[in-house]
Amino acid sequence: MKELKHLLYKVNLESVVGKTTTPIQGIAFDSREVKAGFLFVALKGVLQDGHEYMDQAIASGAVAILCESLPKAPPPSIVFIEVENSHKALGTIAANFYDNPSEKLSLIGVTGTNGKTTVVSLLYNLFMAEGYPTGLLSTVVIRYNNTDHPTLHTTPDALSLNRHLAAMVEAGISHCFMEVSSHGIAQHRTHGLHFRGGVFTNLTHDHLDYHGDFKSYRDMKKRFFDALPQKAFALTNSDDKNGAFMLQNTKAKKYHYAQQQHADFRAQVLENSFSGMLLKFDQQEVWTPLVGTFNAQNLLAVYGVAKILDLDLLNVLRQFSTLNSVPGRFQTFTTQNKTTVVVDYAHTPDALENVLKTINSIRTKNETLITIVGCGGNRDQEKRPLMGKMAAALSDKVIFTSDNPRDEDPAKIIAQMMKGVGAEYFKRVMKITLREEAIAAACQLSQPGDVILIAGKGHENYQEIAGKRLPFDDFQIAQQIFLNPS
């Protein structure tokens, strides 16, 4: 419990009606979660406006309301705080309520279109192996104190973030690695957090349904680096043309990593196969079970962070030989007849291109590459023909199918993907709406030694259809079909 005035520290206030000495038992931005003595924060969202639920919050026991516009006749028994941006204020209030836990550990944020989950997960595994009590905030899982917590968003809301970080501090966690999404930045979910460092992986076509255009998407990512403090570090991928742009206005100490460009941290791929890669870091060779040049970039980002944070580099490289792929990120298995099945989260044109080019660089071309891919519903429609074009051009056979259709007709999504397919590739493409049937068809089409890529959903163990999440795990279903053919 804290007095309201302590929660409002560093919040830009427009006006206050009532006493800020009011004790606050908890905070909620969903009126259904309000309890006696709570502060209710009214947020304006895409689908709902929390200002419409202020009366409901009061009826549930709220003693204070933070909002962007005061009611015409505020109840005298309730404290009202008016701010310009409730989302931004919530970040500061949540940090204050939980005693600013991000200042009590080393919080490293990783942002970019592709690679975020892999980089934070590898960093978590590396630091744990090196004996550091470590926390993880990723798309796949929130993990600390040997406990996994489910997550629905790449970047959780500000209350959840600070609650988990406070629990990490209580558990003695020294380092935490966190994915920072463009949605999270836009909605100020990370506002009020103290980052010791930030990492930029890359920037490609994604989330334009939300941000409107690529420039707005790029600028939103940059805002994360603009906010880093002077004592923090900012590590960017110089092989990406947007890498230098991210660091233009940052106060943090700047570092660069690259395979192609001059940089502080560099790596070279010496060998590449389905079983792993031989890499060279600073004249030291290391074998890793990770596959693909994109994973070489991910490891390079991890190497840079480890070096900046003064880990023993020989130990780091030794650990690289034991770090395994993140679930759903180029996750493979091989059948008895030597057919290789790859499951990958690639759901953007660039990510799909990287995975397909990696497979094509490894295989002998004597086998057939069959790609199963779809696009999510209620999301960026501009990338659908680009995904279709990439899949058809870089595969021998393609099956377009459902991803997470959500509220859209899967057949219409597939039709949009087909618009990107060149006429010369039409004969390569099949359309099978049901995803499990598409995987089964690939199994029937495949011959010994072929390569099957199942792209788009990766680690997800569900499929979103018409407002419901139905159980569906690409890797498990593929194993059932390919390893136990009827």
ChimeraX attribute file (.defattr): number of C-alpha atoms within 10 A of each C-alpha:
attribute: neighborCount
match mode: 1-to-1
recipient: residues
	/A:1	11
	/A:2	15
	/A:3	15
	/A:4	21
	/A:5	14
	/A:6	15
	/A:7	22
	/A:8	19
	/A:9	13
	/A:10	12
	/A:11	19
	/A:12	14
	/A:13	16
	/A:14	13
	/A:15	14
	/A:16	14
	/A:17	17
	/A:18	15
	/A:19	15
	/A:20	18
	/A:21	12
	/A:22	17
	/A:23	18
	/A:24	22
	/A:25	17
	/A:26	18
	/A:27	22
	/A:28	20
	/A:29	23
	/A:30	15
	/A:31	23
	/A:32	11
	/A:33	13
	/A:34	23
	/A:35	20
	/A:36	15
	/A:37	19
	/A:38	23
	/A:39	29
	/A:40	30
	/A:41	28
	/A:42	26
	/A:43	23
	/A:44	16
	/A:45	10
	/A:46	6
	/A:47	5
	/A:48	10
	/A:49	12
	/A:50	19
	/A:51	21
	/A:52	13
	/A:53	18
	/A:54	23
	/A:55	13
	/A:56	13
	/A:57	29
	/A:58	23
	/A:59	14
	/A:60	17
	/A:61	17
	/A:62	27
	/A:63	24
	/A:64	28
	/A:65	27
	/A:66	25
	/A:67	25
	/A:68	22
	/A:69	16
	/A:70	17
	/A:71	11
	/A:72	6
	/A:73	6
	/A:74	12
	/A:75	13
	/A:76	9
	/A:77	12
	/A:78	18
	/A:79	21
	/A:80	25
	/A:81	22
	/A:82	18
	/A:83	20
	/A:84	15
	/A:85	20
	/A:86	23
	/A:87	26
	/A:88	21
	/A:89	27
	/A:90	30
	/A:91	23
	/A:92	26
	/A:93	27
	/A:94	27
	/A:95	26
	/A:96	19
	/A:97	24
	/A:98	19
	/A:99	15
	/A:100	19
	/A:101	24
	/A:102	24
	/A:103	15
	/A:104	18
	/A:105	21
	/A:106	21
	/A:107	24
	/A:108	25
	/A:109	25
	/A:110	25
	/A:111	27
	/A:112	22
	/A:113	21
	/A:114	22
	/A:115	24
	/A:116	24
	/A:117	26
	/A:118	24
	/A:119	27
	/A:120	29
	/A:121	27
	/A:122	21
	/A:123	28
	/A:124	25
	/A:125	20
	/A:126	23
	/A:127	21
	/A:128	14
	/A:129	16
	/A:130	14
	/A:131	8
	/A:132	15
	/A:133	19
	/A:134	27
	/A:135	34
	/A:136	27
	/A:137	27
	/A:138	26
	/A:139	24
	/A:140	22
	/A:141	18
	/A:142	18
	/A:143	20
	/A:144	22
	/A:145	14
	/A:146	8
	/A:147	9
	/A:148	12
	/A:149	11
	/A:150	11
	/A:151	15
	/A:152	10
	/A:153	15
	/A:154	20
	/A:155	23
	/A:156	22
	/A:157	19
	/A:158	26
	/A:159	22
	/A:160	14
	/A:161	23
	/A:162	28
	/A:163	18
	/A:164	22
	/A:165	28
	/A:166	22
	/A:167	16
	/A:168	25
	/A:169	19
	/A:170	12
	/A:171	14
	/A:172	17
	/A:173	20
	/A:174	16
	/A:175	24
	/A:176	27
	/A:177	26
	/A:178	29
	/A:179	28
	/A:180	28
	/A:181	25
	/A:182	26
	/A:183	18
	/A:184	21
	/A:185	18
	/A:186	19
	/A:187	19
	/A:188	20
	/A:189	27
	/A:190	28
	/A:191	22
	/A:192	22
	/A:193	21
	/A:194	22
	/A:195	25
	/A:196	23
	/A:197	25
	/A:198	25
	/A:199	30
	/A:200	32
	/A:201	25
	/A:202	21
	/A:203	20
	/A:204	17
	/A:205	18
	/A:206	22
	/A:207	20
	/A:208	17
	/A:209	13
	/A:210	14
	/A:211	18
	/A:212	11
	/A:213	13
	/A:214	15
	/A:215	11
	/A:216	14
	/A:217	22
	/A:218	20
	/A:219	14
	/A:220	20
	/A:221	24
	/A:222	24
	/A:223	17
	/A:224	27
	/A:225	27
	/A:226	17
	/A:227	15
	/A:228	22
	/A:229	17
	/A:230	12
	/A:231	11
	/A:232	20
	/A:233	24
	/A:234	27
	/A:235	28
	/A:236	29
	/A:237	28
	/A:238	23
	/A:239	19
	/A:240	17
	/A:241	11
	/A:242	18
	/A:243	22
	/A:244	16
	/A:245	15
	/A:246	24
	/A:247	23
	/A:248	12
	/A:249	13
	/A:250	21
	/A:251	17
	/A:252	21
	/A:253	15
	/A:254	17
	/A:255	19
	/A:256	23
	/A:257	26
	/A:258	21
	/A:259	18
	/A:260	12
	/A:261	14
	/A:262	12
	/A:263	16
	/A:264	13
	/A:265	21
	/A:266	21
	/A:267	22
	/A:268	19
	/A:269	17
	/A:270	12
	/A:271	14
	/A:272	21
	/A:273	16
	/A:274	18
	/A:275	10
	/A:276	17
	/A:277	22
	/A:278	19
	/A:279	23
	/A:280	18
	/A:281	16
	/A:282	10
	/A:283	10
	/A:284	11
	/A:285	16
	/A:286	17
	/A:287	19
	/A:288	24
	/A:289	18
	/A:290	28
	/A:291	26
	/A:292	25
	/A:293	20
	/A:294	17
	/A:295	22
	/A:296	22
	/A:297	24
	/A:298	24
	/A:299	24
	/A:300	23
	/A:301	29
	/A:302	24
	/A:303	24
	/A:304	21
	/A:305	22
	/A:306	17
	/A:307	14
	/A:308	13
	/A:309	13
	/A:310	9
	/A:311	14
	/A:312	11
	/A:313	15
	/A:314	10
	/A:315	12
	/A:316	18
	/A:317	21
	/A:318	14
	/A:319	18
	/A:320	22
	/A:321	16
	/A:322	15
	/A:323	18
	/A:324	17
	/A:325	18
	/A:326	19
	/A:327	18
	/A:328	25
	/A:329	23
	/A:330	25
	/A:331	21
	/A:332	20
	/A:333	17
	/A:334	15
	/A:335	14
	/A:336	10
	/A:337	11
	/A:338	13
	/A:339	20
	/A:340	19
	/A:341	24
	/A:342	25
	/A:343	24
	/A:344	25
	/A:345	21
	/A:346	25
	/A:347	22
	/A:348	23
	/A:349	20
	/A:350	21
	/A:351	22
	/A:352	24
	/A:353	18
	/A:354	18
	/A:355	25
	/A:356	22
	/A:357	15
	/A:358	18
	/A:359	25
	/A:360	15
	/A:361	14
	/A:362	14
	/A:363	16
	/A:364	9
	/A:365	12
	/A:366	8
	/A:367	15
	/A:368	20
	/A:369	23
	/A:370	26
	/A:371	25
	/A:372	28
	/A:373	27
	/A:374	28
	/A:375	29
	/A:376	22
	/A:377	21
	/A:378	13
	/A:379	18
	/A:380	18
	/A:381	18
	/A:382	15
	/A:383	23
	/A:384	25
	/A:385	21
	/A:386	21
	/A:387	26
	/A:388	28
	/A:389	20
	/A:390	21
	/A:391	31
	/A:392	25
	/A:393	18
	/A:394	20
	/A:395	23
	/A:396	17
	/A:397	23
	/A:398	27
	/A:399	26
	/A:400	28
	/A:401	26
	/A:402	29
	/A:403	25
	/A:404	23
	/A:405	23
	/A:406	19
	/A:407	14
	/A:408	15
	/A:409	14
	/A:410	24
	/A:411	16
	/A:412	12
	/A:413	24
	/A:414	24
	/A:415	15
	/A:416	20
	/A:417	26
	/A:418	22
	/A:419	14
	/A:420	19
	/A:421	21
	/A:422	13
	/A:423	9
	/A:424	9
	/A:425	17
	/A:426	13
	/A:427	11
	/A:428	16
	/A:429	21
	/A:430	15
	/A:431	17
	/A:432	19
	/A:433	19
	/A:434	13
	/A:435	23
	/A:436	18
	/A:437	13
	/A:438	23
	/A:439	25
	/A:440	17
	/A:441	16
	/A:442	24
	/A:443	20
	/A:444	12
	/A:445	12
	/A:446	19
	/A:447	14
	/A:448	13
	/A:449	18
	/A:450	20
	/A:451	23
	/A:452	26
	/A:453	26
	/A:454	28
	/A:455	28
	/A:456	25
	/A:457	26
	/A:458	22
	/A:459	19
	/A:460	17
	/A:461	15
	/A:462	15
	/A:463	21
	/A:464	18
	/A:465	18
	/A:466	13
	/A:467	9
	/A:468	11
	/A:469	13
	/A:470	11
	/A:471	10
	/A:472	16
	/A:473	17
	/A:474	25
	/A:475	24
	/A:476	10
	/A:477	15
	/A:478	22
	/A:479	16
	/A:480	13
	/A:481	19
	/A:482	22
	/A:483	15
	/A:484	9
	/A:485	10
	/A:486	6
